[in-house]
Amino acid sequence: MAGTKVSSLRNSNASRRVALRNRRTSTCVAAGTGKFFVGGNWKCNGSHVAVEKLVKDLNAGSVTANVDIVCAPPFVYLPQVLGALEAPYQVGAQNCWVGKGGAFTGEVAAEMLVDLGINWVILGHSERRALCGEDNEFVAEKVAYALEQGLSVIVCIGETLEQRENGTMMTILNDQLKAIAAKVSDWDRVVIAYEPVWAIGTGVVATPEQAQEVHAEVRKWLADNVSSNVSSKTRILYGGSVNGKNCQELAGKDDIDGFLVGGASLKGEEFVTICNSASEKGSVGV
């Protein structure tokens, strides 16, 4: 299955690259200036014992790069991780409700996260969009509400393989961004994570060139539709089977400002390696 996807992507890559270039205008958009950022999305994984070991491994690792790091465990392990994970790691949540708490069984309000001492939340992940029916407008409302409550947000965007191959990729991404921009006026606490759905947990990774092209287009969209300042300052992460072997080459691209890591974030030593790939960016964001 993965081999079929790789072959399909290679066959259409050249024409897509031309299409992306043709969409560019003469406007010059600078690469990002924000501090490198790595998020670890632990998803629905772990146990008390497993989380204890992972935290121990992370604390034992040596993060030498200039990087912001946020680890997002499942809700039930947030207090455990908050009490044990050491700097430079920060702790985030994987989701929150669209408004104030109340009769919403199974949901967690942004206010609850703030009360617990959580500063970050991941919103709009493709798994929630697909499995929970969260559309662009709903995700945007969640982002706006979380920001209003004082949380910083990692908001995810991404396309399916079908959308990439039929030429609607940038339309899909632009629609996702447009919905967010309609609700958000202050982007200082927003980080964008570009996660091609076809690369999440599949072992298939966008090539550094593919990722850079999309990141550059996202940055240009921000410049054209929000402001050049927001375009420069907003960190755009890549997510999709990032690991210790491919992180350095990806990190070296101008518009890749970090990663949102899934499976590899559950392996302490490998996650530290990914965090240290920030050294590819030099002293940006000091």
Protein Blocks (a to p, Z undefined) as FASTA:
>chain_A
ZZmmmmmmmmmmmmmmmmmmmmpcfbdcdddfbdcdddddekjgddfklmmmmmmmmmmp
ccfbdcdddddddfklmmmmmmmpccfbdcddfbdcfbdcdjdehiacfklmmmnopabd
cehiaklmmmnopafklmmmmmmmmmmnopacdddddddfklmmnopmmmmmmmmmmmmm
mmpmblklcccddddfklgonlpacdfklmmmmmmmmmmmmmmmmcmklmmmpccddeeh
iafklmmmmmmpmklgbdcdfklmmpmklmmmmmmmmmmnojghZZ
